[in-house]
Amino acid sequence: MNPRNLIIIGNNSKAKIVEIHESLTNKICFSNSVTEIYSRKNSNIDYIKIHNNLSFFYLRDKTFLTQKKNSTCSVSTFSFEGRLLINNIKLINLGNYSKFNLNGLTIIRKKLLNQLIYNKTLIDHLYPNCESYQTYKSILYGRSKVFFWGKIKISKKANNINALQKANNILINKNAFVYTKPELEIYTDNVKCSHGCTIGKIDKNKIFYLCSRGVIKTVAKSILIFLFSKEILKKINIQNIKDLIIKIIIKNLDNYYLQKCYVS
């Protein structure tokens, strides 16, 4: 399959778009998806991607986005399953006072092996007085692997840029693997840029604290994992979609007690 989306957001307009990739068969499939978004002056777009039930699916998903003056763009990617998922996002600002928000959450559940996720981002600042924020989180079970490449590029004329990037990862299983490569390419002086990366396991002290309050150990782990993902969930402004994502997360954690607590 080769789907292509063309989205043009006019001046002073607002749009919320949800794109869901989900397979209804266990047969091997390949999809080469391309999305082009052109955001005009004073516009606002909230774009959400969800990848679920893709255990036999190969997906190459490329998103290209440009934005003009005073526009705000938010792209959130949720990857829960995929034999091979390649998320490639390129954002270019073509006007002053524009703002980017890139968010990503990957949770590969315990039952699936050899899941491979690539997240590659490029934010190219060509105009001054702009902001960009990137937050990517991964929770990995089994032999799943996640690769993250995040690049921020600031041209010579783009002064007063505020660009932040962070990638946080939790490895549940010793066979899980994560590779991160943050990059800053700056050709001017008057900017504020930072990037950070963490890779680790669930804090045993926090598990002990919850257990000391009467929480079962498996439930304590699920609670901590769920709280780890809440930073990304808070940025979803469509309540029905947020509820859908939370249900998928709880299902992947495979914890009845956590599901019961959320429903109640």
C-alpha positions, -999 to 999 in steps of 0.1 A, spaced: 0 0 0 12 35 -8 -12 60 9 -5 98 6 -21 126 27 -20 162 16 -31 186 43 -32 224 38 -41 245 68 -52 280 57 -46 314 74 -61 318 109 -75 282 108 -73 253 132 -74 215 126 -72 183 147 -63 152 127 -61 116 140 -44 89 118 -46 52 129 -26 24 114 -41 -10 123 -41 -43 107 -71 -66 106 -52 -97 94 -22 -117 105 -8 -118 70 25 -99 63 18 -64 49 39 -34 38 27 2 38 47 32 25 28 62 39 36 98 31 19 129 47 26 165 36 13 193 58 14 230 49 5 253 77 -2 289 68 0 321 90 -17 321 124 -28 285 120 -29 257 146 -27 219 138 -28 190 162 -18 158 144 -20 124 162 -7 91 148 -15 57 164 2 24 154 -15 -6 169 -21 -43 161 7 -44 136 26 -75 147 30 -87 110 31 -52 95 60 -33 79 53 4 80 74 33 66 57 65 77 71 98 65 57 132 75 68 165 60 56 197 76 62 234 69 47 263 89 44 300 83 45 330 107 27 327 141 16 291 135 16 262 160 21 226 151 19 195 173 27 160 161 22 130 185 32 95 175 21 64 196 37 31 185 24 0 203 32 -27 178 50 -34 146 73 -59 130 91 -29 116 80 7 120 99 37 106 86 70 117 104 98 98 93 134 106 108 165 91 96 200 101 106 233 86 97 267 99 92 294 72 81 323 94 88 341 126 72 332 160 63 297 150 62 268 174 67 230 171 58 203 195 69 167 188 59 139 211 64 102 209 55 72 230 65 36 223 54 6 243 62 -29 231 44 -55 251 58 -86 266 42 -112 243 58 -98 211 93 -105 201 116 -89 176 97 -57 173 117 -29 157 108 8 158 127 37 143 119 73 152 138 99 132 131 136 135 146 167 119 135 202 130 150 229 107 148 265 120 152 289 92 136 320 108 143 337 141 121 339 173 108 304 171 104 275 195 105 237 193 100 210 219 106 172 215 98 145 240 101 108 232 96 79 256 100 42 252 90 12 273 104 -21 260 98 -57 267 111 -89 252 137 -85 224 122 -53 211 144 -26 197 140 11 194 162 36 176 159 73 180 176 100 159 167 135 168 183 165 150 178 202 155 192 224 128 194 262 133 205 284 103 228 314 105 199 340 104 177 322 129 184 341 162 164 338 195 156 301 190 144 281 220 148 243 211 146 215 237 149 178 231 147 148 254 144 110 251 136 88 281 136 50 280 128 21 303 141 -14 296 118 -40 312 137 -70 299 175 -75 297 172 -85 260 155 -52 250 176 -26 232 175 11 227 198 34 207 195 72 208 214 98 189 205 134 197 221 161 174 224 199 174 236 217 143 238 254 152 252 282 130 243 312 152 251 323 187 219 338 202 200 306 208 189 284 237 192 247 229 195 215 249 191 178 246 191 149 270 187 111 271 181 86 299 181 48 297 173 26 327 151 3 346 121 7 369 133 23 402 133 -5 428 129 20 456 96 32 441 84 -4 438 93 -11 474 75 21 485 42 10 467 46 -26 481 50 -12 516 16 5 511 0 -28 503 3 -28 465 11 -61 447 45 -60 431 33 -66 395 6 -39 400 33 -15 414 54 -20 382 24 -14 360 15 18 379 50 32 375 51 24 338 17 41 334 29 72 353 60 73 331 38 77 300 15 103 315 38 132 304 30 124 268 -7 117 274 -12 151 290 -4 167 256 -34 150 239 -63 175 238 -89 152 223 -105 133 252 -119 104 232 -85 97 216 -67 101 250 -91 74 264 -84 51 235 -46 54 240 -49 48 277 -69 16 271 -43 4 247 -15 11 272 -34 -7 300 -41 -36 277 -4 -38 268 6 -38 304 -18 -68 308 -28 -59 343 -64 -64 354 -61 -44 386 -47 -13 368 -76 -15 343 -101 -18 371 -86 12 389 -88 33 357 -124 24 349 -134 31 385 
